[in-house]
Amino acid sequence: MNQEEVTELVCQEADLKDGQMKEVTVGDQKVLLVHSEGQYSAVGGRCSHYGAPLIKGTLVGDRVRCPFHGACFNVRNGDIEDYPGLDSLPCYKVKVEDGKVYVSINKNSLTVTKRVKEMCSVVPDVKHTILLIGGGPASLVCAETLRQNCYQGRIVIITKDSVPPFDKPKLSKALNVESSSILLRPDDFYQRYGIEMWTKKEVVSVNPAKKEVKMSDGTLQQYDQLLIATGCRARPLTCPGSDLEGVKLLQSYEDAKDIYSSSLGQKVVVTGASFIGMEVASYFSDKAASVAMVGSTQYPFECTLGSEIGQLSMQMLEEKNVKFHMNDRVTEIRGENGKVKQVVLKSGVVLEADVVIAGIGVIPNSDLLAGSGVEVDSRKAVVVDKFMRTNVPDIFAAGDVTSFPLTIRGDQRVSIGHWQMSHAHGRVAALNMLKKSTKIESVPFFWTVLLGKSIRYAGYGEGYTEIIFKGKVEERKFLAFYIKDDVVVAAASLMFDPAVARIAELMAKGQILTKAQAQAEDLSWLQM
């Protein structure tokens, strides 16, 4: 027996069929034991993103996908293969002897639940610089992937934000979070791996001929390769009165703090029944004096999730006294002493208001590319190929600012503002900067949280013609298949895990899911 290790008998060999997994405990550590393709392996049992139990996820081949937000891990080595999250899982020793399965963990790593992949650092005399513009997950994953693949040149992340990359989806779900609790990496992480982090700096132009960028303070910075990962900004209101004190946009960490302190106990009007708008309304439902939601469609999320799920989400918030004004829009904001007082709707309804929060869509942050020759589309999104390359040599782009070809839709050009997709873009951009030819093939995965209930979504449903439901929407437990041309193009669920993770994984493996499969009484193909 190795004195440095804790070894436990975790099961009999016959207990676990091929293609099955089981959560076992070694010491106090939750371990995912997997029997796949004739081999046993063991990795950490908790997703490195938010700690979801992977036993509730889905196993396809040698990959397990988290049930909550879709992160994927290789069960042989624990490496993260799709996102969100940054870290891989610890990997443990498995021994099969006399029909018994044993797992061993080093005593020093008994409390370790995730691991940072091995990375190199900067070497001072390497004369090569990669600039990453934007402080989101695309830049961070790009930087980490470069270091994981032995890039030893200079890496500089430039962000307008006052804080290094943080967990932005949390802002609309919990507006009073402390910045320290949502940082994706601590400060010493950047120092350790030689990643320069320039906060409160804005790039205003790019000159490909000179391979330099210009900052708002006039300083210039040279680059050898460049990543544009500037994301999108919230679309501002343009009606009369939109410049009054109390009209808010949610973009930065400071915005979240400001909206939180301004809205407590006040009359809040949210305009735009978007995912951000609905999450903010949900959050303030028990914290503001009143919350009113103004939306341009009959139901929230109607275009993406359909009217049934939209109606349900509206009903959930109405139960918490959120008042809805749908098929309507804001035409004027009236003030008193420069402050918001009332919101006038097209229908003639006048709402009392102290704070107005806009969630009416986004605009890609591509203005810095004016005159650079980098191609943008009619929406102002940066056009990239499957390798995240723009039309200009050595300039790549990633994340919400891009329009890219989506594999699961036959390379149709899409712009997808998903947290998970930005991570995947960053990784692919880094590998292609290093001439390791890699295509973006990630399946979009998205989630929204309303009053503690999570709706999960995978695929790309634009242009769907019908929805097939399993379970009952009114009972708040359902799985929805979005159909186009007799094929499942997307799925959404509530309290139906790990169905959406399973569908995402089957799509990732290139499987075509048919309307007939979605209609069938027997859902055994989902292995629920």
C-alpha positions as CSV (number, residue, x, y, z in Angstrom):
1,M,0.0,0.0,0.0
2,N,1.2,3.5,-0.9
3,Q,1.3,5.5,2.3
4,E,0.8,8.8,0.3
5,E,-2.6,7.6,-1.1
6,V,-6.1,6.8,0.1
7,T,-7.4,3.8,-1.7
8,E,-11.1,2.6,-1.5
9,L,-12.9,-0.3,-2.9
10,V,-15.7,1.5,-4.8
11,C,-17.7,-1.2,-6.6
12,Q,-17.7,-4.7,-8.1
13,E,-16.6,-4.8,-11.7
14,A,-20.1,-6.2,-12.7
15,D,-21.9,-3.2,-11.1
16,L,-21.1,-0.9,-13.9
17,K,-22.0,-1.7,-17.5
18,D,-20.1,-0.1,-20.4
19,G,-21.4,3.4,-21.0
20,Q,-22.4,3.9,-17.4
21,M,-21.1,6.1,-14.6
22,K,-21.5,6.2,-10.8
23,E,-20.6,8.7,-8.1
24,V,-18.4,7.1,-5.4
25,T,-16.6,8.6,-2.4
26,V,-12.9,8.3,-1.7
27,G,-11.9,9.9,1.6
28,D,-14.4,12.8,1.6
29,Q,-14.0,13.4,-2.1
30,K,-16.9,12.9,-4.6
31,V,-15.5,10.9,-7.5
32,L,-17.1,10.2,-10.9
33,L,-16.3,6.6,-11.8
34,V,-16.9,5.8,-15.5
35,H,-16.9,2.6,-17.5
36,S,-16.6,3.6,-21.1
37,E,-15.3,1.7,-24.2
38,G,-14.1,-1.2,-22.0
39,Q,-12.1,1.0,-19.7
40,Y,-12.6,2.3,-16.2
41,S,-11.6,5.8,-15.3
42,A,-12.2,8.2,-12.4
43,V,-12.3,12.0,-12.3
44,G,-13.5,14.8,-10.0
45,G,-17.3,14.5,-9.5
46,R,-18.1,18.2,-9.6
47,C,-18.2,20.5,-12.6
48,S,-15.4,23.1,-12.4
49,H,-17.8,25.9,-13.4
50,Y,-20.4,26.0,-10.6
51,G,-19.8,22.6,-8.9
52,A,-22.8,20.8,-10.4
53,P,-22.8,17.0,-9.7
54,L,-21.6,15.4,-13.0
55,I,-23.3,12.2,-12.2
56,K,-26.5,14.0,-13.1
57,G,-25.0,14.9,-16.5
58,T,-24.7,12.9,-19.6
59,L,-22.0,10.5,-20.9
60,V,-21.4,10.1,-24.6
61,G,-18.2,8.1,-25.5
62,D,-15.4,9.4,-23.3
63,R,-17.0,12.8,-22.6
64,V,-19.2,13.8,-19.8
65,R,-21.4,17.0,-20.1
66,C,-22.5,19.0,-17.1
67,P,-26.3,19.0,-16.7
68,F,-26.5,22.7,-15.7
69,H,-24.6,24.8,-18.2
70,G,-23.1,22.3,-20.7
71,A,-19.4,22.2,-19.8
72,C,-17.7,19.0,-21.1
73,F,-14.9,17.0,-19.7
74,N,-12.8,14.1,-21.0
75,V,-13.3,11.2,-18.6
76,R,-9.9,9.7,-19.4
77,N,-7.8,12.7,-18.3
78,G,-10.3,15.2,-16.8
79,D,-9.5,17.9,-19.4
80,I,-12.1,20.5,-20.1
81,E,-13.2,20.2,-23.7
82,D,-16.1,22.6,-23.9
83,Y,-17.3,25.5,-21.8
84,P,-18.3,27.4,-19.6
85,G,-15.7,27.3,-16.8
86,L,-11.9,27.4,-17.1
87,D,-10.6,24.5,-15.2
88,S,-10.2,20.8,-15.8
89,L,-11.1,18.0,-13.3
90,P,-8.6,16.1,-11.2
91,C,-7.9,12.6,-12.5
92,Y,-7.5,9.6,-10.3
93,K,-5.9,6.1,-10.4
94,V,-8.3,3.2,-11.0
95,K,-7.3,-0.5,-10.5
96,V,-9.5,-3.5,-11.3
97,E,-8.4,-6.7,-9.5
98,D,-10.3,-9.9,-8.9
99,G,-13.6,-8.4,-10.1
100,K,-13.2,-5.4,-7.8
101,V,-12.7,-1.7,-8.7
102,Y,-10.4,0.4,-6.6
103,V,-9.8,4.2,-6.8
104,S,-6.7,5.9,-5.3
105,I,-6.2,9.6,-4.5
106,N,-3.1,11.2,-3.3
107,K,-3.6,12.5,0.3
108,N,-2.4,16.0,-0.6
109,S,-5.1,16.4,-3.3
110,L,-8.0,15.0,-1.3
111,T,-9.7,18.4,-1.1
112,V,-8.8,19.5,-4.7
113,T,-12.0,19.7,-6.9
114,K,-10.5,21.2,-10.0
115,R,-7.1,21.8,-11.6
116,V,-5.5,24.4,-13.8
117,K,-4.0,22.9,-16.9
118,E,-0.3,23.1,-17.1
119,M,0.9,26.4,-18.5
120,C,4.2,28.0,-19.4
121,S,5.0,31.7,-18.7
122,V,6.6,34.5,-20.7
123,V,10.3,34.4,-21.7
124,P,11.6,38.0,-21.7
125,D,13.8,37.7,-24.9
126,V,11.0,36.2,-27.1
127,K,10.1,39.2,-29.3
128,H,6.5,38.4,-30.2
129,T,3.4,40.1,-28.8
130,I,-0.3,39.0,-28.9
131,L,-2.8,41.7,-28.0
132,L,-6.2,40.6,-26.7
133,I,-8.7,43.5,-26.8
134,G,-11.7,43.0,-24.4
135,G,-11.9,41.7,-20.9
136,G,-14.4,38.8,-21.3
137,P,-14.0,35.0,-21.4
138,A,-12.9,35.0,-25.1
139,S,-9.7,37.0,-24.2
140,L,-9.1,35.0,-21.0
141,V,-9.5,31.6,-22.6
142,C,-7.4,32.7,-25.5
143,A,-4.6,33.8,-23.2
144,E,-4.7,30.6,-21.2
145,T,-4.8,28.4,-24.3
146,L,-1.7,30.2,-25.6
147,R,0.2,29.5,-22.4
148,Q,-1.1,25.8,-22.3
149,N,0.4,25.4,-25.8
150,C,3.9,26.7,-24.9
151,Y,3.5,30.2,-26.3
152,Q,6.2,32.2,-24.5
153,G,5.8,35.6,-26.1
154,R,4.1,38.6,-24.5
155,I,0.3,38.5,-23.9
156,V,-1.5,41.7,-23.1
157,I,-5.3,41.8,-22.3
158,I,-6.7,45.3,-22.7
159,T,-10.1,46.1,-21.1
160,K,-12.2,49.2,-20.5
161,D,-13.5,47.5,-17.3
162,S,-12.2,48.5,-13.9
163,V,-11.8,44.8,-13.0
164,P,-10.1,41.9,-14.7
165,P,-12.3,39.3,-16.5
166,F,-15.3,38.5,-14.3
167,D,-18.4,36.2,-14.4
168,K,-20.7,38.6,-16.3
169,P,-23.9,36.3,-16.4
170,K,-24.1,36.8,-12.6
171,L,-24.6,40.5,-12.9
172,S,-28.2,40.4,-14.1
173,K,-29.0,37.5,-11.8
174,A,-27.6,39.0,-8.6
175,L,-26.8,42.7,-8.9
176,N,-25.2,43.2,-5.6
177,V,-22.3,40.7,-5.9
178,E,-18.9,41.6,-4.7
179,S,-16.3,41.9,-7.4
180,S,-13.9,39.6,-5.6
181,S,-16.5,36.8,-5.7
182,I,-17.0,37.0,-9.5
183,L,-13.4,37.4,-10.7
184,L,-12.6,34.5,-13.1
185,R,-9.0,34.5,-11.9
186,P,-7.2,36.1,-9.0
187,D,-4.6,38.8,-9.7
188,D,-1.7,36.6,-8.9
189,F,-2.8,34.2,-11.6
190,Y,-1.9,36.7,-14.3
191,Q,1.4,37.4,-12.8
192,R,2.3,33.8,-12.4
193,Y,1.7,33.0,-16.1
194,G,3.0,36.3,-17.5
195,I,-0.3,37.7,-18.7
196,E,-0.4,41.5,-18.7
197,M,-3.7,42.9,-17.6
198,W,-4.4,46.5,-18.6
199,T,-7.7,47.6,-17.0
200,K,-9.5,51.0,-17.6
201,K,-7.9,51.2,-21.0
202,E,-9.8,51.6,-24.3
203,V,-8.5,50.9,-27.8
204,V,-10.0,53.4,-30.2
205,S,-8.4,52.4,-33.5
206,V,-6.4,49.6,-35.2
207,N,-3.8,50.1,-37.9
208,P,-3.0,46.7,-39.6
209,A,-0.4,48.3,-41.9
210,K,1.7,49.3,-38.9
211,K,0.4,46.5,-36.7
212,E,-0.4,48.8,-33.9
213,V,-3.5,49.9,-31.9
214,K,-4.2,53.3,-30.5
215,M,-5.7,53.9,-27.0
216,S,-8.1,56.7,-25.9
217,D,-5.1,58.3,-24.1
218,G,-3.2,58.5,-27.3
219,T,-0.6,55.8,-26.5
220,L,0.2,53.2,-29.2
221,Q,0.9,49.5,-28.8
222,Q,2.5,47.2,-31.4
223,Y,1.3,43.7,-31.9
224,D,2.2,40.6,-34.0
225,Q,-1.2,39.1,-33.6
226,L,-4.4,40.7,-32.5
227,L,-7.7,39.4,-31.0
228,I,-10.8,41.6,-31.2
229,A,-13.0,40.3,-28.4
230,T,-14.8,43.6,-27.4
231,G,-18.3,42.1,-27.0
232,C,-21.4,44.2,-27.3
233,R,-22.8,47.1,-25.5
234,A,-26.4,47.6,-24.3
235,R,-28.6,49.5,-26.8
236,P,-29.6,52.8,-25.2
237,L,-33.1,54.2,-25.2
238,T,-33.6,57.1,-27.7
239,C,-37.0,58.4,-26.6
240,P,-37.5,61.9,-25.1
241,G,-36.3,61.9,-21.5
242,S,-33.8,59.0,-22.0
243,D,-31.0,61.2,-20.7
244,L,-32.7,61.8,-17.3
245,E,-31.1,60.7,-14.1
246,G,-32.4,57.2,-13.2
247,V,-32.3,55.8,-16.7
248,K,-29.9,52.8,-16.5
249,L,-28.0,50.3,-18.7
250,L,-26.5,47.2,-17.4
251,Q,-23.0,46.6,-18.8
252,S,-20.3,46.8,-16.2
253,Y,-19.8,45.7,-12.7
254,E,-20.2,49.4,-11.6
255,D,-23.6,49.5,-13.5
256,A,-24.8,46.5,-11.5
257,K,-23.8,48.2,-8.2
258,D,-25.4,51.5,-9.2
259,I,-28.7,49.8,-10.4
260,Y,-28.8,47.8,-7.1
261,S,-28.4,50.9,-4.8
262,S,-30.7,53.0,-7.0
263,S,-33.5,50.5,-7.1
264,L,-33.9,49.2,-3.6
265,G,-37.4,50.2,-2.3
266,Q,-38.0,52.2,-5.5
267,K,-40.5,52.0,-8.4
268,V,-38.6,50.2,-11.2
269,V,-39.6,50.0,-14.8
270,V,-37.7,47.5,-17.0
271,T,-38.1,48.1,-20.7
272,G,-37.3,45.1,-23.0
273,A,-38.5,41.6,-22.0
274,S,-35.1,40.2,-23.0
275,F,-33.2,37.6,-21.0
276,I,-31.3,40.4,-19.2
277,G,-34.5,42.4,-18.6
278,M,-36.4,39.4,-17.2
279,E,-33.6,38.4,-14.9
280,V,-33.3,41.9,-13.6
281,A,-37.1,42.1,-13.1
282,S,-37.0,38.7,-11.3
283,Y,-34.2,39.9,-9.0
284,F,-36.0,43.1,-8.0
285,S,-39.4,41.5,-7.6
286,D,-38.9,41.3,-3.8
287,K,-36.5,44.2,-3.4
288,A,-38.1,47.2,-5.2
289,A,-41.3,48.9,-4.2
290,S,-42.8,47.9,-7.5
291,V,-41.5,46.4,-10.8
292,A,-43.2,46.9,-14.2
293,M,-42.0,45.2,-17.4
294,V,-42.6,46.7,-20.8
295,G,-42.2,44.4,-23.8
296,S,-42.8,44.7,-27.5
297,T,-44.1,41.2,-28.1
298,Q,-47.1,39.4,-26.6
299,Y,-44.9,37.3,-24.3
300,P,-41.3,37.5,-23.1
301,F,-38.8,35.3,-25.1
302,E,-41.5,34.8,-27.7
303,C,-39.1,34.8,-30.7
304,T,-36.5,32.5,-29.1
305,L,-38.4,30.1,-26.7
306,G,-42.0,30.4,-28.1
307,S,-45.2,31.8,-26.6
308,E,-45.9,28.9,-24.3
309,I,-42.6,29.2,-22.4
310,G,-42.9,33.0,-22.7
311,Q,-46.3,32.9,-21.1
312,L,-45.1,30.7,-18.3
313,S,-42.1,32.9,-17.5
314,M,-44.5,35.9,-17.4
315,Q,-46.9,34.1,-15.1
316,M,-44.0,33.2,-12.7
317,L,-43.0,36.9,-12.4
318,E,-46.7,38.0,-12.1
319,E,-47.0,35.8,-9.1
320,K,-44.3,37.9,-7.5
321,N,-46.2,41.1,-8.4
322,V,-44.2,42.1,-11.5
323,K,-46.7,44.0,-13.7
324,F,-46.4,43.4,-17.4
325,H,-47.3,45.8,-20.2
326,M,-46.7,43.7,-23.4
327,N,-47.3,44.6,-27.1
328,D,-46.3,48.1,-26.0
329,R,-43.2,50.3,-25.9
330,V,-41.8,53.4,-24.1
331,T,-42.4,56.6,-26.1
332,E,-41.4,59.2,-23.5
333,I,-39.8,59.4,-20.0
334,R,-40.9,62.3,-17.9
335,G,-38.8,63.9,-15.2
336,E,-38.9,66.3,-12.3
337,N,-35.7,68.2,-11.4
338,G,-33.7,66.2,-13.9
339,K,-34.9,62.8,-12.4
340,V,-37.1,60.1,-13.8
341,K,-40.7,60.5,-12.6
342,Q,-43.0,58.7,-15.1
343,V,-42.8,56.4,-18.2
344,V,-45.3,57.0,-21.0
345,L,-46.2,54.0,-23.1
346,K,-47.4,53.9,-26.7
347,S,-50.7,52.6,-25.5
348,G,-51.2,55.8,-23.4
349,V,-50.5,54.1,-20.1
350,V,-48.4,56.2,-17.7
351,L,-46.2,54.3,-15.2
352,E,-44.8,55.9,-12.0
353,A,-41.0,55.3,-12.0
354,D,-37.9,56.2,-10.0
355,V,-35.6,54.0,-12.1
356,V,-35.8,52.8,-15.7
357,I,-33.6,49.9,-16.8
358,A,-33.2,49.2,-20.5
359,G,-32.8,45.7,-21.9
360,I,-33.7,46.4,-25.5
361,G,-30.8,44.6,-27.3
362,V,-27.1,45.1,-28.0
363,I,-24.7,46.7,-30.4
364,P,-21.4,45.0,-31.4
365,N,-18.4,47.0,-30.1
366,S,-16.7,47.2,-33.5
367,D,-16.3,51.0,-33.9
368,L,-12.6,50.7,-33.2
369,L,-12.2,48.9,-36.5
370,A,-13.4,51.9,-38.6
371,G,-10.8,52.4,-41.4
372,S,-8.9,49.2,-40.6
373,G,-10.2,47.2,-43.5
374,V,-11.5,44.5,-41.2
375,E,-14.9,43.3,-42.5
376,V,-18.1,43.9,-40.5
377,D,-21.6,42.9,-41.5
378,S,-24.8,45.0,-41.7
379,R,-25.3,44.6,-37.9
380,K,-21.7,45.8,-37.3
381,A,-20.6,42.3,-36.2
382,V,-17.0,41.3,-37.1
383,V,-17.0,38.7,-39.9
384,V,-14.8,35.6,-39.1
385,D,-14.3,32.2,-40.7
386,K,-14.4,28.8,-38.8
387,F,-10.8,29.5,-37.6
388,M,-11.9,32.8,-36.0
389,R,-9.8,34.7,-38.6
390,T,-11.0,38.1,-40.0
391,N,-10.2,39.1,-43.6
392,V,-7.1,40.8,-42.4
393,P,-3.9,38.7,-41.8
394,D,-3.0,38.3,-38.1
395,I,-6.3,39.8,-36.8
396,F,-8.7,37.3,-35.2
397,A,-12.0,38.0,-33.5
398,A,-14.0,36.1,-30.9
399,G,-17.1,36.2,-28.8
400,D,-20.3,38.3,-28.9
401,V,-18.8,40.9,-31.4
402,T,-18.5,38.3,-34.2
403,S,-20.6,36.7,-36.9
404,F,-19.3,33.2,-37.5
405,P,-20.3,30.0,-39.3
406,L,-22.3,27.6,-37.1
407,T,-21.4,23.9,-37.8
408,I,-24.8,22.4,-36.6
409,R,-26.6,24.7,-39.0
410,G,-24.5,23.9,-42.1
411,D,-22.2,26.8,-41.5
412,Q,-25.0,29.4,-41.6
413,R,-23.6,32.8,-40.4
414,V,-24.8,33.6,-36.9
415,S,-24.1,36.1,-34.1
416,I,-24.6,34.4,-30.7
417,G,-24.1,36.3,-27.5
418,H,-23.6,33.2,-25.3
419,W,-21.1,33.1,-22.4
420,Q,-20.2,29.5,-23.3
421,M,-19.6,30.3,-27.0
422,S,-17.2,33.1,-26.2
423,H,-15.0,30.7,-24.2
424,A,-15.0,28.3,-27.2
425,H,-14.1,31.1,-29.6
426,G,-11.2,32.2,-27.5
427,R,-9.7,28.7,-27.5
428,V,-10.1,28.2,-31.2
429,A,-8.6,31.7,-31.9
430,A,-5.5,30.8,-29.8
431,L,-4.9,27.5,-31.4
432,N,-5.1,29.1,-34.9
433,M,-2.8,31.9,-33.9
434,L,-0.3,29.1,-33.1
435,K,-0.9,27.5,-36.6
436,K,-2.7,24.6,-34.9
437,S,-5.5,24.4,-37.4
438,T,-8.8,24.1,-35.4
439,K,-12.4,24.9,-36.4
440,I,-15.1,26.2,-34.2
441,E,-17.6,23.3,-33.7
442,S,-19.2,24.1,-30.4
443,V,-22.9,23.6,-29.9
444,P,-24.6,26.8,-28.4
445,F,-25.7,26.3,-24.8
446,F,-27.5,28.9,-22.8
447,W,-29.4,29.3,-19.5
448,T,-31.5,31.8,-17.8
449,V,-32.6,31.9,-14.1
450,L,-35.9,33.3,-13.0
451,L,-36.8,33.2,-9.3
452,G,-34.4,30.4,-8.7
453,K,-35.7,28.3,-11.6
454,S,-33.3,27.6,-14.5
455,I,-34.4,27.3,-18.1
456,R,-31.7,25.6,-20.2
457,Y,-31.4,25.8,-24.0
458,A,-29.1,24.2,-26.6
459,G,-28.8,24.4,-30.3
460,Y,-29.9,27.2,-32.6
461,G,-33.6,27.6,-33.1
462,E,-33.9,30.6,-35.4
463,G,-36.6,29.9,-38.1
464,Y,-38.1,27.0,-36.3
465,T,-41.6,26.1,-37.5
466,E,-43.1,24.1,-34.6
467,I,-42.4,23.1,-31.0
468,I,-43.0,19.6,-29.7
469,F,-43.4,19.4,-25.9
470,K,-42.7,16.6,-23.4
471,G,-44.0,17.0,-19.9
472,K,-46.3,20.0,-19.3
473,V,-45.3,23.7,-19.5
474,E,-48.1,24.7,-17.1
475,E,-46.7,22.2,-14.5
476,R,-43.3,23.9,-14.9
477,K,-41.6,20.7,-15.9
478,F,-41.0,20.2,-19.6
479,L,-38.7,19.5,-22.5
480,A,-39.3,21.5,-25.7
481,F,-38.0,20.4,-29.2
482,Y,-37.7,23.2,-31.8
483,I,-38.3,21.7,-35.3
484,K,-37.3,23.1,-38.7
485,D,-37.5,21.0,-41.9
486,D,-38.4,17.9,-39.9
487,V,-35.2,18.1,-37.8
488,V,-34.6,19.1,-34.1
489,V,-32.6,22.4,-34.3
490,A,-32.8,23.3,-30.6
491,A,-34.2,22.2,-27.3
492,A,-35.2,23.9,-24.0
493,S,-36.1,22.5,-20.7
494,L,-37.2,23.3,-17.1
495,M,-36.8,20.6,-14.4
496,F,-35.9,18.0,-17.0
497,D,-32.2,17.5,-16.6
498,P,-30.0,16.2,-18.2
499,A,-32.1,16.3,-21.4
500,V,-30.7,19.5,-22.9
501,A,-27.1,18.5,-22.1
502,R,-27.8,15.1,-23.7
503,I,-29.2,16.7,-26.9
504,A,-26.3,19.2,-27.0
505,E,-23.8,16.3,-26.8
506,L,-25.6,14.3,-29.6
507,M,-25.6,17.4,-31.8
508,A,-21.9,17.9,-31.0
509,K,-21.2,14.3,-32.2
510,G,-22.9,15.2,-35.5
511,Q,-26.1,13.3,-35.0
512,I,-29.3,14.5,-36.7
513,L,-32.2,14.3,-34.4
514,T,-35.5,14.0,-36.3
515,K,-39.0,15.3,-35.7
516,A,-40.1,11.6,-35.5
517,Q,-37.7,11.0,-32.5
518,A,-39.1,14.1,-30.8
519,Q,-42.7,13.0,-31.3
520,A,-42.1,9.4,-30.1
521,E,-43.6,8.4,-26.8
522,D,-40.4,6.5,-26.1
523,L,-37.5,8.9,-25.2
524,S,-35.1,6.1,-24.4
525,W,-32.6,7.6,-27.0
526,L,-32.2,10.4,-24.4
527,Q,-31.1,7.9,-21.8
528,M,-32.9,9.8,-19.1
